[in-house]
Amino acid sequence: MSALRDGLAAPTGMEAAREAHMRLEIAKARKAAAGPVAVICGAWHVPALQSKRAAKDDRALIKSAPKRKIAATWAPWTAPRLAFEGGYGAGVTAPGWCLHLWQVPRAEQVTRWVVRIAQELRAEGQIVSTASLIETERLATTLAALRGRPQPGFEELRDAAIACLCHGNTLIWASIAKALLIGADVGQIPDDVPMAPLLEDLQRQQRAARLKPEALEKDLAIDLRSESGLFRSTLLHRLTALSVPWGRLSDAGKSRGTFRERWVLRWEPEYAVELVENLVHGPTIAQAAAGRVQARMREAETLGALADLIFQSMTAQLGHAAETGIALLGDRAGQTSDCAEMLTALPPLADVVRYGKARATDMGQLSALFDKIAVQGALALPYASRGLDEDATDALRSTVQSADAAIRLVEDRSDLAAQWQRALTRIVEDGQASPAIAGLAARLLYEAGQMASDEAVALLSRMLSPGVTVADAAGFFGGFLEGAAQRLLYDAGLRDCVDRWIAGLDGEAFVEHLPLFRRIFATMDRTERKRLMDTLFGAATASAELRLAPNADAFWPRHLERIAGILKGQPHG
C-alpha cells in the first residue's frame, strides 16, 4: 500500500480528515495503554497511520471538517448472521460449535456435544440409544487420530453422528445441522448504550398502541373504524413492510373489504436486528417503511408486483410511497404490451380500489389507472389466447380467472364489464384460441348471465361432438367445468351433454383423461357427488341393494382382467 500511495497525490478533504482523526485516536490510546495498541483498519490507511504527523496539523484538518450531530449504537448480533452462509464473507462456519467450545471445559467438549446431537435428534422424533452415543464418541476420536488431530472437531463428530446415529442418512443430519451448528442466539444491547432511532420510535409507538412485545403468540382483533384500531393496524403493516413480522394476519385475503382485521402477534429478538438494518431507509418507522417500499417499487419487474406494493403502501398509510408506486405503474402500463402482465396487476389494484374506504383513502387516480389497464388487457386477451402450449395455457387460465374476479369486484364499472365480456366473446368465437381458454371464457359469460343456458348447452355439445378432436374437446371441457363442477347439479342440459360425451369415450381416451376428470370432480364435496350420482341414476337406483347380474360368471373374468390392466398401466382396447 505504501508503494501504491507513493504514486498518488496526498488525500484531501474528508479522506484526509478521516485519517487525521484515526491518528489522533491512536495517540490517545497509546497514552492510556501501557502495552501495544492494536489497530483494525482497511489496508489502504496503514501507511498514513504509520507516518509521523504533528498532532496540531491533524487537529487543524479535523477542525476544518463540517460538524454534524450523530447518535451511535450497537447492532445486536445473531447466530445466523455470524455464520458464513448468512452472507457475511468472513463469517464463522459453525457459530454454535464455537460457542460450545467457549462455554464447555475442554475435557467435556466431545461428550457434551454428542449429548446435544442426541437431544436434537430425539426432538425430531428419531430413536437414539445410549450404546449408539458411546460408539459415536469412539468413532469421532478414532477419526481425529486418523486425520492427525489432537481432539475431534465438529467435522469428526458430524461424520461419526451420521454413521452411528443417522444410519448413514445425511438427510437426517441435515434436519438438525442448522439448529446445532448455527443456532438461533441473539445478542442484547447494554442498557447504558443509546438505542437505534428505529428501536426508540418502535417503543414509543408500542406504548401509544398499548401493545407489549411478547414471545408467546397472542390474538388481536382490530376495528379500523376506531382511531386506536387504525393506529395499531398501521403500525403492524409498516413493520411488515420492513420485514419485521411482529404481527401476521390470521385471515389474510378474507378480512379485506370489511373494517376488521385479525392478527397473531409474536415478538422475536432478531426483529430488533432487522429494524437496525433498515436504518438506511429512515430514522422512524414511517420513513423507513416508505423508503423500503419505494426501493422495492423501483426494483419491481412486473405490474403485478408493483400493484402488490401499492396495496401494501395503502394499508400501511404510506401516502408518498403509494403516489410513487401509482406514478411508476402508470408509466410502465403505458409501455407494456404483455397481456398476462396487465391482467396480473388487476387483482391487487381491485383490492385497493374496492377497500380504500376502510382507510379513508382517495382512490380517484388509481381507479382511472385500473380502468386503463383492464381495457388494455381486454383488447390484448383474444390475441394472447392463441397458439399456447399446456403450461402457458394453465398460466393464462389462472390469470384470466383472477382478472375476471377483480373486474366483478370493483363496483360501478358497467362499461368496463361490457368491454371485458366482449373480449371473452371474441375468444369463444375464435377458432384459433386455446380450447381451455375458450372453455373458461364461455363459462365466465355463462356465470355472468351473458350466455343463456340453452346457448351454453349448444356450445358445449358442439365442442364435445365427434367432429372435434378428443384433445381439443377435453381442453374445452376442462376450461368450462374446472372449478365449477357444481353447475352440473342445477343445469340438466349441461349434465346430459357431459354425460353423453364421457360415456361415448373409448377406453384409452377415458383413461388418458382420468386426471382431468379427477381435478374437475374433486372440487365437489362428498354430498355433492352423491347428489350428482342420484340425479344421473335416480335416488332409488343409487340406494338400492346391489345384485349380481344373471350372466356375471361369463363376463366377470374379462372385466377383472381389464381393471388389472388399467391399474398396471397396460394398453387396452
C-alpha positions in Angstrom: 0.0 0.0 0.0 2.9 2.4 0.6 4.2 1.8 -2.9 0.7 2.3 -4.3 0.1 5.5 -2.4 3.5 6.9 -3.3 2.4 7.3 -6.9 -0.8 9.2 -6.0 -1.4 12.6 -4.7 -1.9 13.0 -1.0 -5.6 12.6 0.1 -7.6 15.8 0.7 -10.9 16.8 2.1 -12.9 14.2 4.0 -10.4 11.4 3.4 -7.6 13.4 4.9 -9.8 14.4 7.9 -10.7 10.7 8.4 -7.0 9.6 8.6 -6.2 12.6 10.8 -8.9 11.5 13.2 -7.6 7.9 13.2 -4.0 9.1 14.1 -5.3 11.3 17.0 -7.4 8.3 18.4 -4.3 6.1 18.2 -2.3 8.7 20.1 -4.9 8.8 22.8 -4.9 5.0 23.1 -1.1 4.9 23.4 -1.2 7.4 26.3 -4.0 5.4 28.0 -2.5 1.9 27.5 0.7 0.6 29.0 1.3 -2.1 26.3 1.0 -2.3 22.5 -2.1 -0.9 20.7 -3.8 -2.9 18.0 -5.5 -1.0 15.2 -8.1 -2.6 12.9 -8.5 -0.7 9.7 -8.5 -1.0 5.9 -5.1 -1.8 4.5 -5.2 1.4 2.4 -4.9 3.5 5.6 -1.9 1.7 7.1 0.9 3.9 5.5 -0.9 7.1 6.6 -1.3 5.9 10.2 2.3 4.8 10.4 3.6 8.1 9.1 4.8 10.8 11.6 2.4 13.8 11.6 2.2 16.7 14.1 -0.9 16.4 16.3 -1.7 20.1 15.8 -1.8 19.6 12.0 -4.2 16.7 12.4 -6.4 18.7 14.7 -6.5 21.6 12.2 -7.7 19.1 9.5 -10.5 17.9 11.7 -11.5 21.4 12.7 -12.0 22.3 9.1 -14.4 19.4 8.5 -18.1 20.1 8.8 -19.7 19.2 12.1 -22.9 17.2 12.5 -24.8 15.7 15.4 -24.9 11.9 15.3 -26.2 9.1 17.5 -24.3 5.8 17.6 -25.4 2.5 18.9 -24.6 -1.2 18.7 -26.3 -3.6 16.3 -27.3 -6.8 18.1 -25.6 -9.9 16.6 -27.5 -13.1 15.7 -26.0 -16.6 15.2 -27.3 -16.9 11.6 -25.7 -13.6 10.7 -22.3 -14.7 12.2 -22.4 -17.8 10.0 -20.5 -17.8 6.8 -23.6 -19.0 4.9 -25.5 -16.0 6.2 -23.9 -13.8 3.6 -21.0 -12.4 5.7 -17.9 -13.4 3.7 -15.6 -13.5 6.8 -18.1 -15.4 8.9 -17.8 -18.4 11.0 -18.6 -21.8 9.6 -20.3 -23.1 12.7 -21.1 -20.4 15.4 -22.9 -23.0 17.5 -19.8 -25.2 17.7 -17.6 -22.2 18.5 -19.9 -21.1 21.4 -19.9 -24.7 22.6 -16.0 -24.7 22.7 -16.1 -21.3 24.6 -18.6 -22.4 27.3 -17.6 -26.1 27.9 -14.4 -27.3 29.6 -12.0 -29.0 27.1 -12.2 -32.4 28.7 -16.1 -32.5 28.4 -16.5 -30.9 24.9 -16.8 -34.1 22.9 -19.1 -35.9 25.3 -21.4 -33.0 25.8 -21.6 -32.3 22.0 -22.6 -35.9 21.4 -25.3 -35.4 24.0 -26.6 -32.3 22.2 -26.7 -34.2 19.0 -28.8 -36.9 20.7 -31.2 -34.2 22.1 -31.8 -32.6 18.7 -32.4 -36.0 17.1 -34.8 -37.1 19.7 -36.6 -33.8 19.4 -37.1 -34.6 15.7 -38.6 -38.0 16.6 -35.5 -40.1 15.9 -34.7 -43.1 18.2 -31.2 -42.8 19.7 -29.8 -45.4 22.0 -27.1 -44.9 24.7 -24.9 -47.6 23.0 -25.0 -45.6 19.8 -23.9 -42.5 21.6 -20.9 -44.3 23.0 -20.0 -45.6 19.6 -20.3 -42.1 18.1 -17.8 -40.7 20.6 -15.4 -43.6 20.0 -15.6 -43.2 16.2 -15.1 -39.5 16.4 -11.9 -40.0 18.5 -10.6 -42.6 16.0 -11.3 -40.3 13.0 -9.4 -37.4 14.7 -6.4 -39.7 15.3 -6.5 -40.9 11.6 -6.6 -37.3 10.5 -3.8 -36.2 12.7 -5.8 -34.0 15.1 -5.4 -33.9 18.8 -9.1 -33.9 19.5 -12.3 -34.4 17.4 -13.6 -31.3 15.8 -17.2 -30.8 14.6 -16.3 -32.4 11.3 -15.3 -35.7 13.0 -18.3 -35.5 15.3 -20.6 -34.9 12.3 -19.2 -37.8 10.3 -19.5 -40.1 13.4 -23.0 -39.0 14.1 -24.1 -39.6 10.5 -22.6 -43.1 10.7 -23.8 -44.2 14.2 -26.9 -42.1 14.9 -28.3 -41.3 11.4 -27.7 -44.8 9.9 -25.7 -43.2 7.2 -28.6 -41.0 6.1 -27.3 -37.4 5.6 -30.9 -36.1 5.3 -31.5 -36.9 9.0 -28.3 -35.0 9.9 -29.4 -32.1 7.7 -32.7 -31.8 9.7 -30.7 -30.9 12.8 -27.5 -29.4 11.4 -28.7 -25.8 11.3 -30.0 -25.7 14.9 -26.9 -27.5 16.1 -24.1 -25.8 14.2 -25.5 -22.3 13.8 -28.3 -21.9 16.4 -30.7 -19.0 16.9 -29.0 -17.0 19.6 -29.4 -13.2 19.6 -27.3 -10.7 21.4 -28.5 -7.8 23.5 -27.6 -4.1 23.6 -26.4 -3.0 27.1 -28.7 -0.7 29.0 -26.2 2.2 29.0 -25.8 2.2 25.2 -28.1 4.5 23.3 -30.8 2.7 21.3 -31.1 2.9 17.5 -33.6 5.5 16.4 -35.9 2.9 14.9 -36.0 0.9 18.1 -36.7 4.1 20.1 -39.5 5.0 17.7 -40.9 1.5 17.9 -41.0 1.6 21.7 -42.9 4.9 21.6 -45.4 3.6 19.2 -45.8 0.3 21.1 -46.7 2.4 24.2 -49.1 4.6 22.2 -50.8 1.5 20.7 -50.8 -0.3 24.1 -49.1 -3.3 22.6 -46.5 -5.2 24.5 -43.9 -7.3 22.7 -44.2 -10.8 24.0 -42.6 -14.1 22.9 -45.9 -16.0 23.2 -48.5 -15.9 20.4 -51.4 -13.5 21.1 -54.5 -12.9 19.1 -55.5 -9.4 18.3 -58.8 -8.2 16.7 -58.7 -4.7 15.2 -61.6 -2.4 14.2 -60.4 0.0 11.6 -63.2 2.4 12.3 -61.7 3.5 15.6 -58.6 5.7 15.8 -56.8 3.3 18.1 -57.6 0.3 15.8 -56.4 2.1 12.7 -53.2 3.2 14.5 -52.4 -0.4 15.6 -53.1 -1.8 12.1 -50.9 0.9 10.5 -48.0 0.1 12.9 -48.2 -3.6 12.2 -48.5 -3.1 8.4 -45.5 -0.8 8.4 -43.4 -3.3 10.4 -44.4 -6.0 7.9 -43.1 -3.7 5.1 -39.8 -3.6 7.0 -39.7 -7.5 7.1 -40.4 -7.4 10.8 -43.5 -9.7 11.0 -44.3 -9.0 14.6 -48.0 -9.5 13.6 -49.4 -11.9 11.0 -52.8 -11.5 9.5 -54.6 -14.7 10.5 -57.3 -14.3 7.8 -55.2 -12.6 5.1 -57.2 -12.2 2.0 -60.5 -12.8 3.8 -60.9 -9.8 6.0 -60.4 -7.3 3.1 -63.5 -5.4 2.4 -64.5 -5.3 6.0 -63.5 -2.9 8.7 -61.9 -5.7 10.8 -58.6 -7.4 10.9 -57.4 -10.3 13.0 -53.7 -10.6 13.8 -51.5 -13.1 15.6 -48.7 -11.3 17.5 -45.4 -12.8 18.5 -42.1 -10.9 19.0 -38.8 -12.5 18.2 -35.4 -11.0 19.4 -34.0 -10.9 15.9 -36.6 -8.4 14.8 -34.5 -5.7 16.6 -31.7 -6.6 14.2 -34.0 -6.3 11.2 -35.0 -2.8 12.4 -31.4 -1.7 12.8 -30.6 -2.9 9.3 -33.5 -0.8 8.0 -31.9 2.4 9.3 -30.6 3.1 5.8 -34.2 3.9 4.7 -35.0 6.3 7.5 -34.8 7.0 11.3 -38.5 6.4 12.0 -40.9 3.5 11.4 -42.9 5.5 8.9 -39.9 6.9 7.0 -38.1 3.6 6.9 -41.2 1.7 5.7 -41.8 4.3 3.0 -38.2 4.2 1.9 -38.0 0.4 1.9 -41.3 0.1 -0.1 -40.2 2.7 -2.6 -36.9 0.9 -3.2 -38.7 -2.3 -3.8 -41.1 -0.5 -6.2 -38.2 0.7 -8.3 -36.9 -2.9 -8.4 -40.3 -4.5 -9.2 -40.1 -6.3 -12.5 -43.9 -6.8 -13.2 -47.0 -4.7 -13.0 -48.5 -7.3 -10.6 -45.6 -7.0 -8.1 -45.8 -3.2 -8.3 -49.6 -3.3 -7.7 -49.0 -5.5 -4.6 -46.5 -2.9 -3.3 -49.1 -0.1 -3.9 -51.6 -2.1 -1.9 -49.1 -2.6 0.9 -48.4 1.1 0.9 -52.1 1.9 1.2 -52.7 -0.5 4.1 -49.6 0.9 5.9 -50.8 4.5 5.3 -47.6 5.4 3.3 -49.2 8.1 1.1 -46.0 9.3 -0.6 -44.8 5.7 -1.3 -48.3 5.0 -2.8 -48.1 8.0 -5.0 -44.7 7.0 -6.2 -46.0 3.5 -7.0 -49.0 4.8 -8.8 -46.8 7.0 -11.0 -44.5 4.1 -11.8 -47.4 1.9 -12.5 -48.9 4.4 -14.9 -45.6 4.8 -16.8 -45.0 1.0 -17.1 -48.6 0.2 -18.0 -48.2 2.6 -21.0 -45.1 0.8 -22.1 -46.0 -2.9 -21.8 -47.9 -4.9 -24.3 -47.8 -8.1 -22.3 -51.5 -9.2 -21.7 -50.7 -11.5 -18.9 -48.7 -8.9 -17.0 -51.5 -6.4 -17.3 -54.2 -8.8 -16.1 -52.0 -9.9 -13.2 -52.0 -6.4 -11.9 -55.8 -6.2 -11.7 -56.5 -8.2 -8.5 -54.2 -6.2 -6.2 -55.4 -3.0 -7.8 -59.0 -4.0 -7.3 -58.3 -4.7 -3.6 -57.0 -1.1 -3.3 -59.9 0.5 -5.2 -62.6 -1.6 -3.6 -61.4 -1.4 0.0 -59.8 2.0 0.1 -62.9 3.3 2.0 -61.8 1.3 5.1 -58.8 3.6 5.4 -60.3 6.8 4.1 -58.1 7.0 1.0 -58.7 8.9 -2.2 -58.9 6.3 -5.0 -59.6 8.6 -7.9 -56.2 8.4 -9.7 -55.8 4.7 -9.0 -59.4 3.9 -10.1 -58.7 5.5 -13.5 -55.5 3.6 -13.8 -57.3 0.3 -13.0 -59.8 1.0 -15.9 -57.0 1.8 -18.3 -55.0 -1.4 -17.5 -58.2 -3.5 -17.6 -59.2 -2.1 -21.1 -55.7 -2.7 -22.4 -55.7 -6.2 -21.1 -59.1 -7.0 -22.5 -58.1 -5.7 -26.0 -55.0 -7.9 -26.0 -56.6 -11.0 -24.5 -58.1 -12.6 -27.7 -54.7 -12.4 -29.4 -52.8 -13.7 -26.3 -55.1 -16.8 -26.2 -53.8 -18.2 -29.5 -51.0 -20.8 -30.1 -50.4 -21.7 -26.4 -48.7 -24.8 -25.1 -50.0 -26.6 -22.0 -48.0 -24.6 -19.4 -48.8 -21.3 -21.0 -52.5 -22.2 -21.2 -52.6 -23.1 -17.5 -50.9 -19.8 -16.5 -53.2 -17.7 -18.7 -56.3 -19.5 -17.5 -55.4 -18.7 -13.8 -54.7 -15.1 -14.8 -58.0 -14.7 -16.6 -60.0 -16.1 -13.7 -58.3 -13.7 -11.3 -58.8 -10.7 -13.6 -62.5 -11.6 -14.1 -63.0 -11.7 -10.3 -61.2 -8.4 -9.9 -63.4 -6.7 -12.6 -66.5 -8.0 -11.0 -65.3 -6.9 -7.5 -65.0 -3.2 -8.4 -68.4 -1.6 -8.4 -69.9 0.9 -10.9 -67.9 -0.3 -13.9 -70.6 -1.3 -16.4 -68.7 0.0 -19.4 -65.5 -1.9 -18.3 -67.5 -5.1 -17.6 -69.0 -4.8 -21.1 -65.6 -4.4 -22.7 -64.3 -7.4 -20.8 -67.3 -9.6 -21.8 -66.8 -8.6 -25.5 -63.2 -9.8 -25.2 -64.4 -13.2 -23.7 -67.0 -13.5 -26.6 -64.3 -13.0 -29.2 -62.3 -15.8 -27.6 -65.2 -18.2 -27.7 -65.9 -17.4 -31.4 -62.2 -17.6 -32.3 -61.3 -20.9 -33.8 -57.6 -20.3 -33.1 -58.0 -19.7 -29.4 -56.7 -22.3 -26.9 -59.7 -24.7 -26.2 -59.1 -24.5 -22.5 -59.2 -20.6 -22.6 -62.2 -20.7 -24.8 -64.0 -23.0 -22.4 -63.2 -20.8 -19.5 -64.4 -17.7 -21.4 -67.7 -19.4 -22.1 -68.1 -20.4 -18.5 -67.4 -16.8 -17.3 -70.0 -15.5 -19.8 -72.5 -18.1 -18.7 -72.0 -17.2 -15.0 -72.3 -13.5 -15.7 -75.7 -14.1 -17.4 -74.3 -13.1 -20.8 -74.9 -16.6 -22.2 -78.2 -18.4 -21.7 -78.4 -22.0 -20.5 -79.5 -23.3 -23.9 -76.7 -21.4 -25.6 -74.1 -22.9 -23.2 -75.5 -26.4 -23.8 -75.4 -25.9 -27.6 -71.9 -24.6 -27.5 -70.7 -27.4 -25.2 -72.4 -30.0 -27.4 -70.7 -28.6 -30.5 -67.3 -28.6 -28.8 -67.7 -32.2 -27.5 -69.1 -33.5 -30.8 -67.2 -36.3 -32.8 -66.0 -33.7 -35.3 -63.7 -32.2 -32.6 -60.5 -34.0 -31.7 -60.6 -35.6 -28.2 -57.7 -33.4 -27.0 -59.5 -30.2 -28.0 -62.8 -31.4 -26.6 -61.1 -32.3 -23.3 -59.4 -28.9 -23.2 -62.7 -27.0 -23.7 -64.4 -29.4 -21.2 -61.7 -28.7 -18.6 -61.8 -24.9 -19.1 -65.6 -24.8 -18.9 -66.0 -27.0 -15.8 -62.8 -27.0 -13.8 -63.7 -25.2 -10.5 -67.4 -25.1 -11.4 -68.5 -28.7 -11.5 -71.4 -27.8 -9.1 -73.1 -26.3 -12.2 -73.9 -29.9 -13.3 -76.2 -30.3 -10.3 -78.5 -27.5 -11.4 -78.4 -27.5 -15.2 -79.9 -30.6 -16.7 -78.8 -29.7 -20.2 -75.2 -29.3 -19.3 -75.3 -32.5 -17.2 -76.8 -34.6 -20.0 -74.3 -33.2 -22.5 -71.3 -34.0 -20.3 -72.7 -37.5 -19.5 -73.1 -38.3 -23.2 -69.6 -37.2 -24.1 -67.9 -39.1 -21.2 -70.0 -42.3 -22.0 -69.0 -42.1 -25.6 -65.2 -42.0 -25.0 -63.3 -45.2 -25.8 -61.4 -46.9 -23.1 -58.0 -45.5 -24.0 -59.2 -41.9 -24.2 -61.1 -42.3 -21.0 -58.0 -43.5 -19.1 -55.9 -40.7 -20.7 -58.2 -38.0 -19.3 -58.9 -39.5 -15.9 -56.6 -36.9 -14.2 -58.7 -34.2 -15.8 -61.9 -35.7 -14.6 -60.4 -36.1 -11.1 -59.4 -32.4 -11.0 -62.9 -31.3 -12.0 -65.0 -33.5 -9.8 -62.6 -33.3 -6.8 -63.9 -29.8 -6.2 -67.3 -31.3 -5.3 -67.6 -32.5 -1.7 -69.0 -35.9 -0.8 -72.6 -34.8 -0.5 -72.5 -33.0 -3.9 -71.0 -36.1 -5.6 -73.8 -38.2 -4.1 -76.4 -35.8 -5.3 -74.9 -35.9 -8.8 -75.0 -39.7 -8.9 -78.5 -39.7 -7.6 -79.5 -37.3 -10.3 -77.9 -39.3 -13.0 -79.1 -42.8 -12.0 -82.0 -42.0 -9.8 -82.0 -41.9 -6.0 -83.9 -45.2 -5.8 -81.4 -47.0 -8.1 -78.4 -45.5 -6.4 -79.5 -46.5 -2.9 -80.9 -49.9 -3.9 -79.3 -53.1 -2.8 -76.6 -54.3 -5.3 -77.2 -57.6 -7.0 -75.1 -59.8 -9.4 -76.2 -59.8 -13.0 -77.6 -63.1 -14.2 -74.6 -63.7 -16.5 -71.9 -62.4 -14.2 -69.9 -65.6 -14.4 -69.5 -65.1 -18.1 -68.1 -61.5 -18.3 -66.6 -61.0 -14.8 -63.1 -62.6 -15.6 -62.7 -60.4 -18.7 -63.8 -57.3 -16.7 -61.4 -58.1 -13.9 -58.6 -58.6 -16.4 -59.3 -55.1 -17.9 -59.3 -53.4 -14.4 -56.0 -55.1 -13.6 -54.5 -53.8 -16.9 -55.6 -50.3 -16.2 -54.1 -50.4 -12.7 -50.8 -51.7 -14.2 -50.8 -49.0 -16.9 -51.1 -51.6 -19.7 -52.7 -50.6 -23.0 -56.1 -52.0 -23.6 -58.9 -51.8 -26.1 
